[in-house]
C-alpha cells in the first residue's frame, strides 16, 4: 500500500524569494538608523518612528474638525480623487488610443500633439485646473486626468498598430464590420498593451495626487505630509512616505495580477 504523497517544499526556491527582500529591508533600516545617528536625531530613527506609527494607526479614522483627520481618511480621500481622475482618463484615453492606432489619418493628426503635451510637468496643469474649475478638488482631479491619459493612449495605439496584418486581411476578406473588427480582433490582441498602459497610468496618478494635494490643501495624504511639515513633525512625514509607497505598491500589484490573469486567459483560449 502506497503512502499518500505529500507536497514537498522547495526550501531553496523559497529562500531565494524571501531572503533578498529581507536583506534589502534590513539594509534600508540600517541606513536609516545610521542617518538618524549622524544627524543627531534630526531625522527620527526606526524605533521612534515605529512607536509613532503604532499610535497613529491605533485610531486612523478619527475626526477633530475638517483639517484634523486620521491618516485613514486622508488616504481614502486621495484614492477617491485618483479613482475619479483615472476613470475619466481611461474612458477617454482607451477609445482614443484605439482610434489613433486604427486610423492612419488620426494618428498623424494627434501624434504631434501628444508628443508636445506628454512631457509637460504634472503640476504645470494644476493652475489651469484652478483657473477653469474654481476649486482645489476638481483641479486635482483634472491634473490626474491629464497626466494619466497619455500612457493609456500611447500603449493602446501601439497595441493596435502591432496587430498582425494577416488578421486585418482576414477581416477584409470576411467583410467584417468595424465593430466586429474592434471586438473580435483588435480588443483581444491589444488587451496586454492596454493593461500595461493602465498600470503605468495608475502609478502616475498616485504620484501626481500627492504633489497636487500639497499645493491645494484640504484632506488627502499629500496635504497631510505638508501639514506635518508645517508642524515640524518629521516622524509623521516618514510614516506618510511609507504609507504612500505601500498604497502605490498595492495598486501596482493588483493591476499586475489583473494583467497576468487576462493574458493567461488569452493564451489558454
N, C-alpha and C positions, 0 to 999 in steps of 0.2 A: 504494500500500500504506500503510495507516494505521499509525502508530506506536502501540504499546500505551500505553493511558492509565495514568498513574501517580497515586496518591493525593496530593492537594495538602494541605499542612499549612496550616491557618488560624492564622497566627502571631498575629493579633490576639486570637483566642479563647484561644489557648494562653497569651499574655501576661496576659490577664485572669484566668486560672485560677492562674497561677504567681506573678505579681508581687505581688498583695495579701498572700498568706500570707507571702511572703519579707519584705516590708516590715514586717508585723506582728511576725514573729520578730526582725527586726533592731531594732525599737523595744523589744521586751522585753529583748533582750540589752543594748542601750544603757542602758535604765533600770536594769537590774540592775547594770551596771558603775558607773553614777553613784551608786547607793545604796551600793555597796561602797566607793567613794572617800569619800563623805560620812561613812560610819560608821567610817572609818579601819581598814578591814579586818575589822571585827567580823562583817560579812556577807561571806563569801568571794566573790570576783569570778568571772566566767565562765571565765577561763583556769585559775585554780586548781581550780575545781570540775570542769572538763573533765579535767584531769590526774588528779584523784582518781577520776573515773568510769572512765577508761581502766584504772586499777589495779584497781578493784572488778570490772569486767566482764571482766578478763583471766582470772579464776577465780571465776565466780558460784556455783559449786556445791561449794565446799569445806565440810568439816565439821571443826570443832575442839571438839566437845562439843555438848550439847543446846541451849545458849544462845549458841553462836557458830557460825553457819552463813551461807553466802553468800546474797546477795540473791536468787539464783535460787530457792533452797529456800523462802525467805520468801514470795516471790510465788506459788509453786506451792501452798504451804500455804493462803494466803489465798484463792486461786482454788478450792481444794478445798472450803473452808468455804462460799464463795459458791455453788458448784455444788450442794452438799447443801441449804443453806437455800433457795436459789432453786428447786431442783427440787421440794422439798416444797411450797413456796408455789404453784408452778404446778399441781401435782397437786391441791391443794385449791382454789385461787383460781379457776381457769378453770371447772371444773364448777360451783362456787358462783355465779360470775357468770352462767352460762347459766341456772341455776335461778332466781336473783333477777330476772333480766331477763325470763324466760319467764312466771313465775307472779306475779301481782299481790300475792297474799297474802304470799308470801315476801319480795317487795320491800318491802312496808310493814312487815314484821316486822324485817328486818335493816338497812334504811337508817338508822334512828336509831342502831343500834349501830355501824355503820361510820362515821357522822358523828362519833360520840363518841370512837372509838378511833383513827381515822386520824390526827388531828393530834398524837397523843402523841409526844413526842421518842423517837427510836430507843433512846437509851441509858437511858431510863426503864424499858425492858423487860429490860435486862440483869440487874439484881438479881433479878427474878422468875425468870429462867432459871437463875441461880446457885443460888437457893433450891430450885428444883424438881429440877434435873438434877445438882446437886452437883459440877459440873465446868465449867472455863472453856471447853473446846472445844464441848460441846453447848450451853452458854449462848450462845456467839457464834452458833452455827447457828440457835438459836431466835430470837435477835434479828434475824438476816437474814430468817428466815421471816416473822415477824410484821410486819416493815416492808415486805417485798416483796409481800405478798399483796394489799394494798389497791389498787395500780394495776391489777392483773390482774382483780380482782373488779369494780371500777368500770368500767373500759373494756369488759370483756366484757359486762356488764349493759347498758351504754349501747348497745353494738352490737346486742344482741338487741332492745332496745326501739325501735331505729330501723329494723328490718326493715320494708319496706313492708307495709301491712296487706293489700294485694292478694295477696301471696304466701301469707299465712296463710288468706285466704278461699279460695284455690285448694286449699290443703291440706285445708281443712274439706270442700270440695265433693268432693274425691277420697277423703275418709275415710282420710287417711294416718295411720299410727301415730305416736306421739310420737318413736320412734326415727328414722322416716323424715323427720319434720319437722326433727329435730336434724341429721341427716347430709346431707340433700338441700337444705334451705332455710336453716336458721339458720347452720350452720357456714361455708359459703362466703360468706355475706353478712357474718358477724361477724368473719371472719378478719383483715381490716385493723385493726379496733378491737382485737382480741385481741393482735396483734403489737405494736401501739403500747403496750398495757399491759405486755407482756413487756419491751419496750425500756426503758420507764420503771422497771420493777421491777429490771432488771439494774443500771441506774445507781444506784438507791437502795441495792441490796445492796452494791455496791462501795464506796460512801460509808460505809455503816454498818460494814462489816468493819474498815476502818482504825481507826475510833474505838473499836470494841469490843475490838480487839486491844491497843490502848494501855492499856486497863484490865485485861484478863485475863492478859496476858503470854503466854509460850510462843513458838512460831515463827510468824511472819507479818509482813507488811510494816508493819502498824501497830505491832507490838511492836518491830520494827527501828528505826522512827522514834523511839520513846520511849527505847529503849536508847541510841541515838546521842545523844539529848538529854542523858541522864544522863552520858554520856561527853564532853559538850560538843563533839561532832564535828559542827559546823554544815554542813560540806561534804557529809557523808553524808545529812544531813536534806534538803538541797536536792536531792541526787540522788534520794532517795526520793520527793520531791514530783513530780519529773519522771517517775519510774517509775510512780507511781500514776496520774498523768494520762495517760500513754501507754497503759497497760493499759486504763484506762477508755475511752479513745478507741477502741482496737481492738475492745473489746467492743461499743460502740455502733455502730461502722461495720459490724461483722459482722451485727448484728441489723437495721440499716437495709437492708443488702444482701439479707438474708433476706426482710424485709418487702416490698421492691421486687420481688423475684423472684416471690413469691406473688401480689402484687397484679397484676403483669403477666400471670401465667398466668390469673388470673381474668378480666381484661379480654380477653385473647386468645381464651379459650374462649367 
